[in-house]
């Protein structure tokens, strides 16, 4: 919402369909691997750097 991008536009950018995008936006992410979610993050924020730590 903040970036004024529609769910459809976001889905297209990530290469997923709208129902899948809806699941992600509503935090229903248990079916996705960390690698897959990080891949989406890299597409949306290519200059961002981050570290993952195991708990």
C-alpha positions in Angstrom: 0.0 0.0 0.0 2.8 2.4 1.0 4.4 2.1 -2.5 1.1 2.2 -4.3 1.6 -1.1 -6.1 -1.3 -3.4 -6.7 -1.3 -7.0 -5.6 -1.3 -8.0 -9.3 1.7 -5.8 -10.1 3.6 -7.2 -7.2 2.7 -10.8 -8.2 3.9 -10.1 -11.7 7.2 -8.6 -10.4 7.8 -11.8 -8.3 6.6 -14.2 -11.0 3.8 -15.6 -8.9 0.0 -15.7 -9.4 -2.4 -13.5 -7.4 -3.6 -16.2 -5.0 0.0 -17.0 -4.1 0.7 -13.3 -3.6 -2.3 -13.0 -1.4 -1.1 -15.9 0.8 2.3 -14.2 1.2 0.8 -10.8 2.0 -1.4 -12.4 4.7 1.6 -14.1 6.3 0.5 -17.6 5.3 4.1 -18.5 4.5 4.5 -21.9 6.2 4.5 -23.5 2.8 7.5 -21.5 1.5 11.2 -22.2 2.2 13.4 -19.5 3.6 15.3 -19.6 0.3 12.2 -18.8 -1.6 11.2 -16.0 0.6 14.7 -14.5 0.6 14.6 -14.7 -3.2 11.4 -12.6 -3.2 13.1 -10.1 -0.9 16.1 -9.9 -3.3 13.8 -9.1 -6.2 12.0 -6.4 -4.3 15.1 -4.9 -2.5 18.2 -5.8 -4.6 20.5 -3.4 -2.7 19.4 -4.7 0.8 21.8 -6.8 2.7 20.8 -9.0 5.6 22.0 -12.0 7.7 20.0 -15.0 8.8 20.8 -16.6 12.2 19.5 -19.9 13.4 17.7 -19.7 16.7 
